[in-house]
Amino acid sequence: MFNPYVIILSTFGISGAVVTLWGLMIIRKARKTLGWPSVAGAIKESSPDSNTDDLMPNIRFHYQVDGQSYTRTLELPGSVSPSQELTRRYLEKYPRGKKVRVFYDPQHPERATLEPGIGSDWMVFALGLMATVFSIGALFFSN
């Protein structure tokens, strides 16, 4: 017979494993930026609200790679909680006109960041791992 307890825990465990893998991909992507080359750039726009969230700063920066000009918006990690304090800190850190180091992907120079390594959202990985371990433990001890 089908045991609903086993089905629920198995589904929870599989979901946890998928979330764990997703978290690893996020961390890996963020760690890659640590090896990116850098160029001089400047903050082109620094305003207190973005197009999508009025509690997130809108920071756009300009840079050049091999004579090609690029403009990007600073992307904040998904784990960042939008707040007026966060916006204030980023606006102070990146005022309009400030000269900055821009780290760019050498394979795709249109991808760039001002904060390499940021975005390592360990919480996604940790929650997925906890869900997986919990469900395996519960399945193991339920028999």
C-alpha positions as CSV (number, residue, x, y, z in Angstrom):
1,M,0.0,0.0,0.0
2,F,1.0,3.6,-0.5
3,N,2.0,5.4,2.7
4,P,1.1,9.1,2.4
5,Y,3.8,9.9,5.0
6,V,6.5,8.4,2.8
7,I,5.1,10.1,-0.3
8,I,5.1,13.5,1.4
9,L,8.6,13.1,2.9
10,S,10.0,11.9,-0.4
11,T,8.5,14.9,-2.2
12,F,9.9,17.2,0.4
13,G,13.3,15.6,0.1
14,I,13.4,15.8,-3.7
15,S,12.3,19.4,-3.5
16,G,15.0,20.1,-0.9
17,A,17.6,18.5,-3.2
18,V,16.5,20.6,-6.1
19,V,16.7,23.8,-4.0
20,T,20.2,22.7,-2.7
21,L,21.4,22.4,-6.3
22,W,19.9,25.7,-7.2
23,G,21.7,27.3,-4.2
24,L,25.0,25.8,-5.4
25,M,24.5,27.3,-8.8
26,I,23.9,30.7,-7.3
27,I,27.0,30.4,-5.2
28,R,29.1,29.2,-8.1
29,K,27.9,32.0,-10.4
30,A,28.8,34.6,-7.7
31,R,32.2,33.1,-7.1
32,K,33.1,33.3,-10.8
33,T,32.9,37.1,-10.6
34,L,35.8,37.1,-8.2
35,G,38.1,36.2,-11.1
36,W,36.7,38.7,-13.6
37,P,39.1,41.4,-14.9
38,S,38.3,45.0,-14.0
39,V,38.3,48.4,-15.8
40,A,37.7,52.0,-14.7
41,G,34.1,53.1,-14.8
42,A,31.8,55.7,-13.3
43,I,28.4,55.9,-11.7
44,K,26.0,57.3,-14.3
45,E,22.8,57.4,-12.2
46,S,22.1,57.0,-8.5
47,S,18.5,57.4,-7.4
48,P,16.6,56.2,-4.4
49,D,14.1,54.1,-6.2
50,S,14.3,51.5,-9.0
51,N,11.7,50.8,-11.7
52,T,10.6,47.6,-9.9
53,D,10.9,48.5,-6.2
54,D,10.7,51.8,-4.4
55,L,12.8,50.5,-1.6
56,M,15.7,49.4,-3.8
57,P,18.3,51.9,-5.1
58,N,18.7,52.5,-8.8
59,I,22.4,52.6,-9.5
60,R,23.6,52.6,-13.1
61,F,27.3,52.5,-14.1
62,H,29.2,53.1,-17.3
63,Y,32.4,51.4,-18.5
64,Q,34.4,50.5,-21.6
65,V,35.9,47.2,-22.7
66,D,38.1,47.1,-25.9
67,G,36.6,50.4,-27.0
68,Q,33.0,49.3,-26.6
69,S,30.8,51.3,-24.1
70,Y,28.4,49.6,-21.8
71,T,25.9,50.8,-19.2
72,R,24.6,48.4,-16.5
73,T,22.4,48.5,-13.5
74,L,23.9,47.3,-10.2
75,E,22.1,44.0,-9.3
76,L,21.8,43.3,-5.6
77,P,21.8,39.8,-4.3
78,G,18.4,38.1,-3.9
79,S,18.9,37.7,-0.2
80,V,19.0,41.5,0.3
81,S,15.9,42.9,2.0
82,P,14.7,46.1,0.5
83,S,14.7,49.0,2.9
84,Q,15.2,52.7,3.2
85,E,18.5,52.0,5.1
86,L,19.8,49.8,2.4
87,T,19.0,52.4,-0.3
88,R,20.7,55.2,1.8
89,R,23.9,53.1,2.2
90,Y,24.1,52.3,-1.5
91,L,23.4,55.9,-2.5
92,E,26.2,57.1,-0.2
93,K,28.5,54.3,-1.5
94,Y,27.8,55.0,-5.1
95,P,26.9,58.7,-5.7
96,R,26.5,59.9,-9.3
97,G,29.8,60.7,-11.0
98,K,31.9,58.5,-8.6
99,K,34.8,56.7,-10.3
100,V,34.5,53.0,-9.6
101,R,36.2,49.6,-10.6
102,V,33.9,47.6,-12.8
103,F,34.4,43.8,-12.9
104,Y,33.2,42.3,-16.2
105,D,32.8,38.8,-17.7
106,P,35.6,38.5,-20.2
107,Q,33.4,36.2,-22.4
108,H,30.4,38.5,-22.2
109,P,31.7,42.1,-21.4
110,E,28.1,43.3,-21.2
111,R,27.8,41.4,-17.9
112,A,29.4,43.3,-15.1
113,T,29.3,44.2,-11.5
114,L,30.7,46.6,-9.0
115,E,30.7,44.1,-6.2
116,P,32.3,40.7,-7.2
117,G,31.4,37.8,-5.1
118,I,28.2,39.4,-3.8
119,G,25.2,37.3,-4.4
120,S,26.4,34.2,-2.7
121,D,23.0,33.5,-1.3
122,W,23.9,30.8,1.2
123,M,20.4,30.8,2.6
124,V,18.9,29.1,-0.5
125,F,21.6,26.4,-0.3
126,A,21.2,26.0,3.5
127,L,17.4,25.7,3.5
128,G,17.5,23.1,0.7
129,L,20.2,21.1,2.5
130,M,18.2,21.2,5.7
131,A,15.0,20.1,4.0
132,T,16.9,17.2,2.3
133,V,18.6,16.0,5.5
134,F,15.4,16.3,7.5
135,S,13.3,14.3,5.0
136,I,16.0,11.6,4.7
137,G,16.3,11.4,8.5
138,A,12.5,11.2,8.9
139,L,12.2,8.5,6.2
140,F,15.1,6.5,7.8
141,F,13.7,6.7,11.3
142,S,10.1,6.1,10.3
143,N,10.7,2.5,9.5
